[in-house]
Amino acid sequence: MDYNFIKNIIDNGGETLTAKLEKATFKTGFYVSLYGFEKAIDKNNLNDIIKTIKEYQEKIKKYKNNNYFIGLWIYKDNCYIDITKHIESKKQAARFGRNNKQLSYYDIKNNKTIYLNNYYILYRYSKAFNDYRYIKEFTSVKDILKDIKLKNKNSIYHYIYNSIEDVTQLLNDRYIIILDHDNGDY
């Protein structure tokens, strides 16, 4: 197979490829990298880039579904290559990213990277299930305050916990917010 097209991909800043090394054509959803399948290679080292693409191509051909792809992107002098999964749901993409120790994932429709460093999750207590039900994620306290009206905005910090196990108070109507953050083990 002629791999000259890889040089064009590098020159254009990157691409997401199918197992047949064709351009992925999704217009919506998210790309999330699979843990353990990420390499940074000098962008001028075309031989190692092609070798890694071939290796990842063989791996994604083994998956039963076709939701796995080869991602290439350029940052500074490196070509980053990974196995990435296409996921339609933002919530599932964030969860898959966290489970795969990712710092971020890619929003296809909005052409932007979504970072997973710190995030806040709003839960509502359900008496019927005696459990907390997920409502929404926020990326900052400012975003929380846009959705939740409090007389004293500084009181929001009394309702943010590091884990559900730490909860001793409940926000109005039995809501809680959990600060979740990556532990830096990358």
Steps between C-alpha positions, in 0.01 A plus 500: 500500500618851420522706820587835338161635611627489860743783424202711383312421822800611705538818295129578552513452879342156538204277421291213632522184290294182473647150510524526119702822546223712352390830648235460773193702401310558825329839531395456864613319811834482672838332455654359817842333517547147627746473791832338413475569127652846470838580355687824434744481209712772344283628213793466258548128579261370234624139531411474871168677442404253225617206715276615788204557266537145365522361856186688612322408177542131582375555855180682401421240233466248787218693669156361422341841439628780283504776764880500533727717286856622466546859606793713385565859601797731510613696802826691476754259345316176578243290322270344757340173398234318697217255482185700553139404548205686350225559758177693432415598859701774675434339838622159379801661330599673823460178699695297241774767502530498879502119507780505242706758693463768234554871557249592231281381215398656168160649412453440125205732433652798683857423389642539850678315775313443826728474802430262788721653770242607757128471463197523723209261487154603619294219652146493636407270782227253404290373790351231276841346434672621818784613277639803320405547133731674255365829363776701338875567486665840533856606425515788749329651802404796278305258276324353806394844619347577160261204545446503877363815659635567850454815709859480620717383209791415733279243674540272196829379652304356793330262256799373303645172623795286393285187494145389569629331815596846637149641468361636827277777362266522206436792270139624473267219385761239596760576233873451544805585292806277490840633394670229304854540375770296343766379739789587269620141446570548130 
